[in-house]
Amino acid sequence: MTRQQDMADTMSLERLLPKERSVLYHIWRRFAGQGFDDDKLRSLRFPRLSGVEAQLAFISLRQQGWVRAVKRGWGERLYFIPFDKLQILLEGCGPVEAHETGSLPSVSVRLQQEARSGIAIDMFNVLVYMAKNRVSLTVKGILHKKCIQKLGGEIALTPYDVEGLALHYDHSDAYPPHVAMVLDLLFTFELVVAEQGELKLNRTSLRRWLMLSREAMDRSVLLHMMERYIPNSAEFQHWTWRICHSSLSGGVWYRAWQMPAAVSEPLEGGASTGKELLPEEAASWLRLLTGCGYTDLGADDDGQFLFRWRVAPSSLLDGSEGADTGSSGLFIQPDFDILIPPNVPNSVKFQAACYTERILDDVMTVYRLTRDSVIQAAKAGMEPDRIAAFFSKHAAAGMPENVQSALYQWGKEMDRAGLNESPRYEEAFPEEDTELAGTDGNDRYPMQWGSRSRPSCGLIRPARSELVLEPDDTLPDPSSIIPDLNRIPVMWTRDWRSYHGSTAKQMMEQALELSAKLEIAVDGSRMEFIPFQILRQPWKISGALYDPDSDKTGAIVELGEGEWREMRLVIP
């Protein structure tokens, strides 16, 4: 989401009518972005709103895009708040006391696990491997065991970092979870495709990806993980967003509170439906974030989980800087080591990686130019003279004479050995200085990739079923929600007056049937009453009672015959 879109959605939230805002807030608190059906929607109790008022507000929220629907079997619908609205709701409606105790001094923290090199680096290294090697699929559409092992060796992420989430994917007996996750990401962003029994690089998407900054890559992956990897649990989703709250800073330790996902403040006399995230559930997500390079894990003296963002989550998620603006050169050492500073463009780093052997992923990436790496690059379509020209162009301090001589000598040896034949994979190397323009000529770095149908190579299935169901944009006519006033005596909705006991009970039962509310006089005060249930023998009606002139929370009460006086039926 761009900063402009973020601001627009925030303004849209502020423009909602009070009833719409109340319904949206309580749906969000109860379900987060998880799916819910009509029965679950009807089970919610919205303070001061009758069922009719809530349904009308809900239709309006769907019209404005705050709630979407997908088709389920037998004409049923599944509703959900779109993923791109959840951060807006967290910042606009979420509690500000998420981390009320503030940060912790580093001296009181035991570092348990430091962030690994980063998921974007893992994806980068696997892409380089695929550029340099043929990655074949078996007849069942899975990678060969030896290839899976080699891919695992390119990834700093470990099975321990991932397995706590119990991700579901095809061929789980063949793919370790960390390899399956990286493959899932590569397919999600269309960086690889399965063609003719092989996994191949998608040159167009790869160029687009390499144009992104590291921060933009990390943002895209984090949002994908939050949308598809989080278990089907509202409390889990709430918690993962709350630890991304804009009030948190980078480099600061926070306690990993198991934050409740309550519907709202319960009515007086009612029970809260809030739940708490279990410590092991919170730990599983923090381990994934740490394995992907976003956070560090720690513990205090009492053994409670702590976490520390490497960069402020608000900076990570705002998406304001998408392009890779790096312009630095790389440094070629006489011992054939290639030192690549972090501000070298990713496209340059990718080509350098294709010609070398990887030594170290750190703030400064280190590769090494070897005879074998040059032979491998030549087989993939890049001859030694072109490699020499590439390094000469991008070397910040020139190319050492002995390195240039070695490349020349290796080229002569390959000529004599007949190794410079037609390339096997010339399309593997992205072209330098290629710019991708959007339809308006300005959006050179689009952040959105389309959905590709998942091949049978073990990509992760989303925990939320609504992500794979057909959208349903049909909306009911709001007039069909409002009760037919022809079925109701005019005086019931017009006059504030006392009624005979049998008529008063009939009005109460009619309000319950219509999901409407009433104004009633209780102990001399004019109150709002929303009926919930009729009780028989003796006759009573339960419901929520509110003082219309007070902001206090209502109370759940049971009223017997004669316990109220004047009344009026309220129809929107």
C-alpha positions as CSV (number, residue, x, y, z in Angstrom):
1,M,0.0,0.0,0.0
2,T,1.4,3.4,-0.9
3,R,1.5,6.3,1.5
4,Q,-1.1,8.1,-0.6
5,Q,-3.5,5.1,-0.5
6,D,-2.9,4.8,3.2
7,M,-3.9,8.4,3.8
8,A,-6.9,8.0,1.5
9,D,-8.2,4.9,3.4
10,T,-7.6,6.7,6.8
11,M,-9.8,9.5,5.5
12,S,-12.4,7.0,4.3
13,L,-12.5,5.5,7.7
14,E,-13.1,8.9,9.3
15,R,-15.9,9.6,6.9
16,L,-17.9,6.5,8.0
17,L,-21.2,7.2,9.8
18,P,-21.1,6.4,13.5
19,K,-23.3,3.3,13.0
20,E,-21.1,2.1,10.2
21,R,-17.9,2.7,12.2
22,S,-19.3,0.9,15.2
23,V,-20.3,-2.2,13.1
24,L,-16.9,-2.3,11.4
25,Y,-15.0,-1.8,14.6
26,H,-16.8,-4.8,16.3
27,I,-16.4,-7.0,13.3
28,W,-12.7,-6.2,13.2
29,R,-12.3,-6.8,16.9
30,R,-14.1,-10.2,16.7
31,F,-12.8,-11.6,13.4
32,A,-9.8,-9.4,12.4
33,G,-9.4,-10.4,8.7
34,Q,-10.7,-13.9,9.1
35,G,-13.9,-15.1,7.3
36,F,-17.3,-15.1,8.9
37,D,-20.8,-16.1,7.7
38,D,-24.3,-14.7,8.2
39,D,-24.9,-16.8,11.3
40,K,-21.7,-15.5,13.0
41,L,-22.6,-11.9,11.9
42,R,-26.0,-12.2,13.5
43,S,-24.5,-13.6,16.7
44,L,-22.7,-10.3,17.3
45,R,-24.2,-7.6,19.5
46,F,-23.5,-4.1,18.4
47,P,-23.9,-1.6,21.3
48,R,-27.0,0.6,20.8
49,L,-27.8,-0.9,17.4
50,S,-30.7,-3.1,16.5
51,G,-30.3,-5.9,14.1
52,V,-31.9,-3.9,11.3
53,E,-29.5,-0.9,11.9
54,A,-26.5,-3.3,12.0
55,Q,-27.6,-5.0,8.7
56,L,-28.0,-1.6,7.0
57,A,-24.6,-0.5,8.2
58,F,-23.1,-3.8,7.1
59,I,-24.4,-3.4,3.5
60,S,-23.0,0.1,3.4
61,L,-19.6,-1.2,4.5
62,R,-19.6,-3.7,1.7
63,Q,-20.5,-1.0,-0.8
64,Q,-17.5,1.1,0.4
65,G,-15.1,-1.9,0.3
66,W,-14.5,-2.2,4.0
67,V,-16.0,-5.7,3.9
68,R,-15.8,-8.2,0.9
69,A,-17.6,-11.4,0.2
70,V,-16.8,-14.7,-1.5
71,K,-19.1,-17.5,-2.7
72,R,-19.3,-20.6,-0.7
73,G,-21.4,-23.8,-1.5
74,W,-25.2,-23.7,-1.7
75,G,-25.4,-20.0,-2.3
76,E,-23.8,-19.1,1.1
77,R,-21.4,-16.2,1.4
78,L,-18.3,-15.8,3.5
79,Y,-17.4,-12.3,4.5
80,F,-14.1,-10.8,5.5
81,I,-12.3,-7.4,6.0
82,P,-9.8,-7.1,3.2
83,F,-6.1,-7.5,4.2
84,D,-5.1,-4.1,3.0
85,K,-7.6,-2.5,5.5
86,L,-6.2,-4.2,8.6
87,Q,-3.4,-1.8,9.3
88,I,-5.7,1.2,8.8
89,L,-8.0,-0.3,11.4
90,L,-5.2,-1.0,13.8
91,E,-4.0,2.5,13.7
92,G,-7.4,4.1,13.6
93,C,-9.3,1.9,16.0
94,G,-6.8,-0.2,17.9
95,P,-5.8,0.3,21.5
96,V,-2.9,2.5,22.2
97,E,-1.8,0.6,25.3
98,A,-0.4,-2.3,23.3
99,H,3.0,-1.8,24.9
100,E,2.1,0.4,27.8
101,T,5.2,-0.6,29.8
102,G,7.5,0.8,27.2
103,S,10.8,-0.4,26.1
104,L,13.3,-2.4,28.1
105,P,17.0,-1.7,28.7
106,S,19.3,-4.0,26.8
107,V,21.2,-4.9,29.9
108,S,18.2,-6.8,31.3
109,V,17.7,-8.9,28.1
110,R,19.3,-12.3,27.2
111,L,19.7,-12.5,23.4
112,Q,18.3,-15.9,22.4
113,Q,18.4,-15.6,18.6
114,E,19.8,-12.9,16.4
115,A,18.1,-12.1,13.1
116,R,19.4,-14.2,10.2
117,S,20.7,-12.7,7.0
118,G,17.1,-12.1,5.7
119,I,14.4,-13.7,3.6
120,A,15.2,-11.4,0.6
121,I,18.8,-12.6,0.7
122,D,17.6,-16.3,0.8
123,M,15.4,-15.7,-2.2
124,F,18.2,-13.9,-4.0
125,N,20.7,-16.8,-3.4
126,V,18.2,-19.4,-4.7
127,L,17.5,-17.3,-7.8
128,V,21.3,-17.1,-8.4
129,Y,21.5,-20.9,-8.0
130,M,18.7,-21.3,-10.6
131,A,20.5,-19.0,-13.0
132,K,23.6,-21.1,-12.8
133,N,22.1,-24.6,-12.6
134,R,19.4,-26.6,-14.3
135,V,16.6,-27.3,-11.8
136,S,14.7,-30.3,-13.0
137,L,11.4,-31.7,-11.8
138,T,10.5,-35.3,-11.5
139,V,7.5,-36.8,-13.3
140,K,5.5,-36.0,-10.1
141,G,6.3,-32.3,-10.5
142,I,8.7,-32.1,-7.5
143,L,12.4,-31.3,-7.3
144,H,14.9,-34.0,-7.1
145,K,16.2,-34.8,-3.6
146,K,19.7,-33.7,-4.4
147,C,18.5,-30.4,-5.7
148,I,16.3,-29.8,-2.6
149,Q,19.4,-30.4,-0.5
150,K,21.4,-27.9,-2.5
151,L,18.7,-25.3,-2.3
152,G,18.5,-25.8,1.4
153,G,22.2,-25.0,1.5
154,E,21.6,-21.6,-0.1
155,I,19.1,-20.6,2.5
156,A,20.0,-19.2,5.9
157,L,16.4,-19.8,7.1
158,T,16.1,-23.1,9.0
159,P,13.3,-25.7,9.5
160,Y,13.3,-24.6,13.2
161,D,12.4,-21.0,12.2
162,V,9.3,-22.2,10.2
163,E,8.0,-25.4,11.5
164,G,6.2,-23.9,14.5
165,L,3.5,-22.5,12.2
166,A,2.6,-26.0,10.8
167,L,2.3,-24.7,7.2
168,H,0.4,-27.0,4.8
169,Y,1.7,-27.7,1.4
170,D,1.9,-30.4,-1.2
171,H,4.8,-32.9,-1.0
172,S,5.5,-32.1,2.6
173,D,7.4,-35.4,2.8
174,A,9.8,-34.1,0.2
175,Y,10.2,-30.4,1.0
176,P,11.6,-29.2,4.3
177,P,9.4,-26.3,5.5
178,H,12.0,-23.6,4.9
179,V,12.6,-24.7,1.3
180,A,8.9,-24.9,0.7
181,M,8.5,-21.4,2.0
182,V,11.2,-19.9,-0.2
183,L,9.7,-21.7,-3.3
184,D,6.3,-20.4,-2.4
185,L,7.6,-16.9,-2.3
186,L,9.4,-17.3,-5.6
187,F,6.2,-18.5,-7.3
188,T,4.1,-15.8,-5.5
189,F,6.1,-13.0,-7.0
190,E,6.4,-14.9,-10.3
191,L,10.2,-15.0,-10.2
192,V,10.2,-18.6,-11.3
193,V,8.0,-20.7,-13.6
194,A,7.6,-24.5,-14.1
195,E,8.1,-25.2,-17.8
196,Q,9.0,-28.4,-19.7
197,G,10.0,-30.3,-16.6
198,E,12.2,-27.5,-15.1
199,L,12.0,-24.5,-12.8
200,K,13.1,-21.5,-14.8
201,L,13.6,-17.8,-14.0
202,N,11.0,-15.4,-15.3
203,R,13.2,-12.7,-16.7
204,T,10.6,-9.9,-16.7
205,S,9.6,-10.4,-13.1
206,L,13.2,-10.9,-12.0
207,R,14.3,-7.6,-13.5
208,R,11.3,-5.9,-11.8
209,W,12.2,-7.6,-8.5
210,L,15.9,-6.6,-8.7
211,M,14.9,-3.0,-9.3
212,L,13.3,-2.9,-5.8
213,S,15.1,-1.7,-2.8
214,R,15.9,-4.2,0.0
215,E,13.2,-2.5,2.1
216,A,10.6,-2.9,-0.6
217,M,11.4,-6.6,-1.0
218,D,11.2,-7.1,2.8
219,R,7.9,-5.3,2.9
220,S,6.4,-7.3,0.1
221,V,7.4,-10.6,1.7
222,L,6.3,-9.6,5.2
223,L,2.8,-8.7,4.0
224,H,2.6,-11.9,2.0
225,M,3.5,-13.9,5.1
226,M,1.0,-12.0,7.3
227,E,-1.8,-12.6,4.8
228,R,-1.2,-16.3,4.0
229,Y,0.9,-17.9,6.7
230,I,-0.9,-16.8,9.8
231,P,-3.2,-19.6,11.2
232,N,-6.9,-19.2,10.8
233,S,-7.2,-17.4,14.1
234,A,-8.5,-13.8,14.8
235,E,-6.4,-13.5,18.0
236,F,-3.3,-14.6,16.1
237,Q,-3.9,-12.1,13.3
238,H,-4.6,-9.3,15.8
239,W,-1.4,-10.0,17.7
240,T,0.8,-10.0,14.6
241,W,-0.6,-6.6,13.6
242,R,-0.3,-5.2,17.0
243,I,3.4,-5.9,17.2
244,C,3.7,-3.9,13.9
245,H,2.0,-0.9,15.6
246,S,3.5,2.5,14.6
247,S,4.3,3.3,18.2
248,L,7.1,0.7,18.2
249,S,10.6,1.7,17.3
250,G,13.4,-0.3,15.7
251,G,16.3,-1.5,17.8
252,V,14.2,-1.5,21.0
253,W,13.3,-4.5,23.1
254,Y,9.6,-5.1,23.9
255,R,7.7,-7.8,25.8
256,A,5.8,-10.2,23.6
257,W,2.5,-9.8,25.4
258,Q,-0.2,-12.3,24.6
259,M,-2.7,-9.6,23.7
260,P,-6.5,-10.4,23.8
261,A,-8.7,-10.1,20.8
262,A,-11.9,-9.2,22.6
263,V,-15.1,-8.2,20.7
264,S,-15.5,-5.1,22.8
265,E,-16.0,-4.0,26.3
266,P,-18.8,-6.5,27.4
267,L,-22.2,-5.3,28.3
268,E,-22.8,-5.2,32.1
269,G,-23.9,-8.7,33.0
270,G,-22.5,-10.2,29.8
271,A,-19.4,-12.4,29.3
272,S,-16.4,-11.3,27.3
273,T,-15.6,-13.5,24.2
274,G,-12.0,-12.3,24.1
275,K,-9.2,-14.9,23.8
276,E,-5.5,-14.8,24.4
277,L,-2.7,-16.0,22.2
278,L,-0.8,-18.9,23.8
279,P,2.9,-18.2,24.5
280,E,4.0,-21.0,22.1
281,E,1.9,-19.5,19.3
282,A,3.5,-16.1,19.8
283,A,6.9,-17.7,19.9
284,S,6.3,-19.5,16.6
285,W,5.6,-16.2,14.7
286,L,8.5,-14.4,16.4
287,R,10.9,-17.3,15.4
288,L,9.7,-16.9,11.8
289,L,10.2,-13.1,11.8
290,T,13.7,-13.7,13.3
291,G,14.6,-16.4,10.8
292,C,13.5,-14.0,8.0
293,G,15.7,-11.2,9.3
294,Y,13.1,-8.8,10.7
295,T,13.6,-9.2,14.4
296,D,15.8,-10.5,17.2
297,L,14.5,-12.8,19.9
298,G,15.3,-12.4,23.6
299,A,14.1,-13.2,27.1
300,D,14.0,-11.3,30.4
301,D,15.0,-12.6,33.8
302,D,11.6,-14.2,34.3
303,G,11.9,-16.0,31.0
304,Q,9.2,-14.0,29.2
305,F,9.6,-13.6,25.4
306,L,11.0,-10.3,24.1
307,F,11.5,-9.1,20.6
308,R,13.3,-6.3,18.9
309,W,12.6,-5.0,15.4
310,R,15.7,-4.4,13.2
311,V,13.9,-1.4,11.7
312,A,10.8,0.4,12.9
313,P,7.8,-1.5,11.6
314,S,6.1,1.7,10.4
315,S,9.1,2.4,8.2
316,L,9.0,-1.2,7.0
317,L,5.3,-1.2,6.1
318,D,4.7,2.2,4.7
319,G,6.1,1.4,1.3
320,S,7.2,4.9,0.6
321,E,10.5,4.0,-1.0
322,G,10.2,1.2,-3.6
323,A,13.1,1.8,-5.9
324,D,16.7,0.5,-5.5
325,T,18.6,3.8,-5.7
326,G,22.0,2.2,-5.0
327,S,24.9,3.5,-7.1
328,S,28.0,2.3,-5.4
329,G,30.6,0.2,-7.1
330,L,32.0,-3.2,-6.0
331,F,35.6,-3.8,-4.9
332,I,37.8,-6.5,-6.5
333,Q,40.7,-7.7,-4.4
334,P,43.9,-9.2,-5.7
335,D,43.1,-12.4,-3.9
336,F,40.0,-12.7,-6.2
337,D,37.5,-11.7,-3.5
338,I,34.7,-9.4,-4.6
339,L,33.4,-7.1,-1.9
340,I,29.9,-5.7,-2.5
341,P,28.7,-2.9,-0.3
342,P,25.0,-2.8,0.6
343,N,24.2,0.2,-1.7
344,V,25.3,-1.6,-4.8
345,P,22.3,-2.1,-7.1
346,N,20.7,-5.5,-6.8
347,S,20.9,-6.0,-10.6
348,V,24.7,-5.6,-10.4
349,K,25.0,-7.8,-7.4
350,F,22.9,-10.5,-9.1
351,Q,25.2,-10.6,-12.1
352,A,28.3,-10.6,-9.9
353,A,26.9,-13.5,-8.0
354,C,26.3,-15.4,-11.2
355,Y,30.0,-15.3,-12.0
356,T,31.4,-16.1,-8.6
357,E,31.2,-18.3,-5.5
358,R,29.4,-17.0,-2.5
359,I,31.6,-16.6,0.6
360,L,29.6,-14.4,3.1
361,D,26.3,-12.7,3.4
362,D,26.6,-9.8,5.8
363,V,26.6,-6.0,5.7
364,M,29.3,-6.4,3.2
365,T,28.6,-9.3,0.8
366,V,31.7,-11.3,-0.2
367,Y,32.0,-13.4,-3.4
368,R,35.1,-15.0,-4.9
369,L,36.0,-15.3,-8.5
370,T,37.3,-18.8,-9.3
371,R,38.2,-20.8,-12.4
372,D,35.2,-23.1,-11.7
373,S,32.8,-20.2,-11.2
374,V,33.9,-18.7,-14.5
375,I,33.5,-22.1,-16.3
376,Q,30.0,-22.5,-14.8
377,A,29.0,-19.0,-15.9
378,A,30.3,-19.7,-19.4
379,K,28.2,-22.8,-19.6
380,A,25.2,-20.7,-18.6
381,G,25.9,-18.2,-21.4
382,M,28.5,-15.7,-20.2
383,E,32.0,-15.9,-21.6
384,P,35.1,-14.8,-19.7
385,D,35.7,-11.7,-21.8
386,R,32.2,-10.4,-21.0
387,I,32.7,-11.2,-17.3
388,A,35.9,-9.2,-17.4
389,A,34.1,-6.3,-19.1
390,F,31.3,-6.4,-16.5
391,F,33.7,-6.2,-13.5
392,S,35.8,-3.5,-15.2
393,K,32.6,-1.4,-15.6
394,H,31.4,-1.8,-12.0
395,A,34.7,-1.9,-10.1
396,A,34.9,1.1,-7.8
397,A,38.7,1.0,-7.8
398,G,39.5,-0.8,-11.0
399,M,40.3,-4.4,-11.7
400,P,43.6,-5.8,-10.4
401,E,45.9,-6.8,-13.2
402,N,46.4,-10.4,-12.0
403,V,42.6,-10.9,-11.9
404,Q,42.2,-9.6,-15.4
405,S,45.1,-11.8,-16.6
406,A,43.5,-14.8,-14.9
407,L,40.2,-14.2,-16.7
408,Y,42.0,-14.0,-20.0
409,Q,43.9,-17.2,-19.3
410,W,40.8,-19.1,-18.2
411,G,39.0,-18.0,-21.4
412,K,41.9,-19.4,-23.6
413,E,41.8,-22.7,-21.7
414,M,38.0,-23.0,-22.2
415,D,38.4,-22.3,-25.9
416,R,41.0,-25.1,-26.2
417,A,38.7,-27.4,-24.2
418,G,35.7,-26.5,-26.3
419,L,33.7,-25.2,-23.3
420,N,32.5,-22.0,-25.0
421,E,29.7,-23.7,-26.9
422,S,26.1,-22.6,-27.3
423,P,24.7,-21.5,-24.0
424,R,22.3,-23.7,-22.1
425,Y,20.6,-20.9,-20.2
426,E,21.5,-17.5,-21.8
427,E,18.1,-16.2,-20.8
428,A,19.0,-16.7,-17.2
429,F,20.9,-13.4,-16.9
430,P,18.9,-10.2,-16.6
431,E,19.9,-7.6,-19.0
432,E,21.7,-4.6,-17.4
433,D,20.1,-1.1,-17.3
434,T,16.6,-2.4,-18.3
435,E,13.8,-0.2,-17.1
436,L,10.2,-1.4,-16.8
437,A,7.6,1.4,-17.2
438,G,4.1,1.2,-16.1
439,T,1.1,2.2,-18.3
440,D,1.5,5.8,-17.3
441,G,5.3,5.8,-17.9
442,N,5.9,6.8,-14.3
443,D,5.4,3.7,-12.1
444,R,8.7,2.0,-13.0
445,Y,8.7,-0.2,-9.9
446,P,5.2,-1.7,-9.5
447,M,4.8,-3.6,-6.2
448,Q,1.9,-5.8,-7.3
449,W,2.3,-9.2,-9.0
450,G,-0.6,-11.1,-10.4
451,S,-1.8,-14.5,-9.1
452,R,-0.2,-17.5,-10.8
453,S,-1.9,-20.8,-10.5
454,R,0.1,-22.9,-8.2
455,P,2.1,-25.8,-9.8
456,S,2.5,-29.1,-8.0
457,C,5.9,-28.2,-6.6
458,G,4.9,-27.8,-2.9
459,L,3.7,-24.3,-2.5
460,I,2.0,-23.3,0.7
461,R,-1.8,-23.4,0.9
462,P,-3.2,-20.3,2.6
463,A,-4.8,-20.9,6.0
464,R,-7.8,-18.7,5.0
465,S,-10.3,-20.4,2.6
466,E,-11.6,-17.0,1.4
467,L,-8.3,-16.4,-0.4
468,V,-9.1,-19.2,-2.9
469,L,-12.9,-18.7,-3.3
470,E,-14.7,-16.8,-6.0
471,P,-15.5,-13.2,-5.2
472,D,-19.2,-12.2,-4.7
473,D,-19.9,-8.6,-5.3
474,T,-23.7,-8.8,-5.3
475,L,-25.4,-6.7,-2.6
476,P,-28.9,-7.0,-1.2
477,D,-31.3,-4.1,-1.7
478,P,-31.2,-2.0,1.6
479,S,-35.0,-1.6,1.3
480,S,-35.4,-5.4,1.7
481,I,-33.8,-5.1,5.2
482,I,-36.3,-2.5,6.5
483,P,-39.5,-4.1,7.9
484,D,-42.8,-3.7,6.1
485,L,-44.5,-1.0,8.0
486,N,-47.9,-2.1,6.5
487,R,-47.7,-5.1,8.9
488,I,-47.3,-2.9,11.9
489,P,-49.9,-0.6,13.5
490,V,-49.0,3.0,12.8
491,M,-49.3,4.1,16.4
492,W,-46.6,1.5,17.5
493,T,-43.9,3.5,15.7
494,R,-45.4,7.0,16.0
495,D,-46.8,7.4,19.5
496,W,-44.9,7.4,22.8
497,R,-47.6,6.0,25.2
498,S,-48.7,3.2,27.5
499,Y,-50.3,0.1,26.2
500,H,-52.3,-2.7,27.7
501,G,-50.1,-5.5,29.1
502,S,-50.9,-8.0,26.3
503,T,-50.3,-5.3,23.6
504,A,-47.0,-4.3,25.3
505,K,-45.8,-7.9,25.2
506,Q,-46.9,-8.2,21.6
507,M,-44.8,-5.1,20.7
508,M,-41.8,-6.6,22.4
509,E,-42.2,-9.9,20.5
510,Q,-42.7,-7.9,17.2
511,A,-39.5,-6.0,17.9
512,L,-37.6,-9.2,18.4
513,E,-39.0,-10.8,15.3
514,L,-38.0,-7.7,13.2
515,S,-34.6,-7.2,14.8
516,A,-35.7,-3.7,15.8
517,K,-35.4,-1.8,19.1
518,L,-37.7,0.1,21.3
519,E,-37.9,3.1,23.5
520,I,-39.4,2.2,26.9
521,A,-39.9,4.0,30.2
522,V,-38.1,2.2,33.1
523,D,-38.3,3.7,36.6
524,G,-39.4,7.0,35.2
525,S,-36.5,7.2,32.7
526,R,-36.7,7.0,28.9
527,M,-34.4,4.1,27.8
528,E,-33.5,2.2,24.6
529,F,-34.1,-1.5,24.7
530,I,-32.8,-4.1,22.2
531,P,-34.5,-7.5,22.8
532,F,-32.5,-10.7,22.6
533,Q,-34.7,-13.6,23.7
534,I,-38.2,-14.4,24.9
535,L,-38.5,-16.6,28.1
536,R,-41.8,-18.3,28.9
537,Q,-43.5,-19.4,32.1
538,P,-43.3,-16.8,33.5
539,W,-43.1,-14.5,30.5
540,K,-39.9,-12.4,30.4
541,I,-37.8,-10.8,27.7
542,S,-34.0,-10.4,27.9
543,G,-32.1,-7.7,26.1
544,A,-29.7,-4.7,26.3
545,L,-30.9,-1.6,28.1
546,Y,-29.2,1.8,27.4
547,D,-29.6,5.3,28.6
548,P,-29.8,7.4,25.4
549,D,-28.3,10.4,27.2
550,S,-25.3,8.6,28.5
551,D,-22.2,7.0,26.9
552,K,-22.0,4.4,29.6
553,T,-22.0,0.7,28.6
554,G,-25.4,-0.8,28.5
555,A,-26.6,-3.6,30.8
556,I,-28.2,-7.0,29.9
557,V,-31.5,-7.2,31.8
558,E,-34.6,-9.4,31.9
559,L,-37.9,-7.6,32.0
560,G,-41.2,-9.1,33.1
561,E,-44.7,-8.0,32.3
562,G,-45.4,-4.6,33.8
563,E,-41.8,-3.6,34.5
564,W,-41.9,-0.8,31.9
565,R,-44.5,1.9,31.1
566,E,-44.6,4.0,28.0
567,M,-43.0,2.6,24.9
568,R,-42.5,3.1,21.1
569,L,-41.2,0.7,18.4
570,V,-38.2,2.2,16.6
571,I,-37.8,1.4,12.9
572,P,-34.9,2.9,10.9
